[in-house]
Every structure is written in structure tokens, then in C-alpha cells.
Amino acid sequence: GPAAAMPGGVDKIKNIVLVLSGKGGVGKTTVAVQIAQSMAAQGKKVGILDVDLCGPSVAKVLGLEGKEVMQSSEGWVPVYTDAQKSMCCMSIAFLLKNNDEAVVWR
């Protein structure tokens, strides 16, 4: 597929863990962040993708509020949590000017 043809695409990812629930407020963000931090502490390179449109909170939990996603020739560059770049995060929250804004797709 197209992702496999991209440099650094999903074909480079060894494992994908999905934290999902049909109900809000059950701790999905907490569990996802704890899994990611645990894996990073084991020396793995970890990325966490926050696709919660109603209340993206991973950036807040990781202490990354106010950080900005940078643009490169290959696309968006995620926000790293540390200088060693052991864990990065991409969140819709980085694209909002105000955390209270509604996400509206057009």
C-alpha cells in the first residue's frame, strides 16, 4: 500500500498497540501513556498517536501542551518527550490554537 512505499512508513513499525473503548472516561489516555512510557523505559522507540477528536489529552498528560508540530519535506514531525527522542507524540491538540476549540473537519 501507499504507507509501505513511504520512507519511514508503517512498514518500519514492529508493533502497534491500540487502546480503544466505546465509552468515554474509562482511562484510555492513562493506559496508552503508561504503556508508551513503559516501552520507552525498556529502550524501545515509541510513538503515541492521539486521535481523540472530542478531547485530545495525551499532550496534556505528557506535559507537552503548548508545543508545536513542525513541518518537514516528508510531512509533520511529531513532538518528542525527551532529548534522546525515545518517545514522540502526535496529537490533534497540537493543531488547535485553543484546547477548548471544537474539531471541525471540512
N, C-alpha and C positions, 0 to 999 in steps of 0.2 A: 503494500500500500504506500501512499504518499509519505507517511511518517517514517517508514523504513528507508526511504530514499533520502531523507533529510540528514545532513551531518548532525550527529548527536541526537538523532531521533529516538523514538521509543524502543528501537531495536537494541539500544545500548543499555536499557534498563533491565537489571536482573530480576527484580521482584517488585510487584505492585501490591500494595495493601489498600483496600478500600474500606473506609469506615462509613457506614450508611445506616440510616434508620428512617422509617416513615413517620416518625414523631419528633417534634422539637423538644429541646430542653432535657435531653437524656444523657448528655455528656459526650457527644460525638467529637467535638473540638478537643476536649480534655484528653480523651483516649487517643485521638490521632496525634496530638502533640507529644504525649507521653511515649507512644510507640516510636515516633520520629527521633525524639531526644535519646531514647534508649539505644536505638540503632546507631545514631551518631556517636554515642559514648563508646560503642563497640568498635569504632573506627570505620564505620561504613559511611559512604557519601549518601546523603539523604535529601530528598526534595519533598516538600509538602505543598499540595495544591488545594487551596480553599475555594471551592466553587459554590459556597452558600450565598445565594442571591439575596436572601431576606435579612441576613445578619452575619456577614463575614467577620469572624472574630479571631481567627488564627493569628493574624498580625498582632492583635492586641495581647493575646496570651503569650506570644513570643517576645513581646516588648519591642515590636518593630513599627508601632504606629508612627506616622509622620514620615516614614521612609518612602522613597520613590523608586519605581521601576525604571530602569534605564533602557534605552533603545540601542540596538547594535545592528550591524548589517545582516545578522542572522535572525533578528527578531528581538523580543523583550528579554532582558536579563533579570532573573529573579533577585530578590533581596536576600543576602546572606546573613546568617545569625552570628557568624564569628569570622575572625581574620583568616582562619585555616580553611574556610569555605567547606566545612564538613556538613553543614545543613543550610538549605536555602528554602525560600518560601515565595510562592506566587499567590496573590490573593486579589480578589476584586476590590477589597478595601484599599489597596494601593492606587487604584484607578479613580477613586472617589475623592472629590475635594472636601466633602464633609461626611463623616461617618453616619450621619443621620439621613443622608440622601437615599431616596429610593433608586433602585437599579431599574432602568427602563431600556429595553432593547428596541431598536428601530430598524 
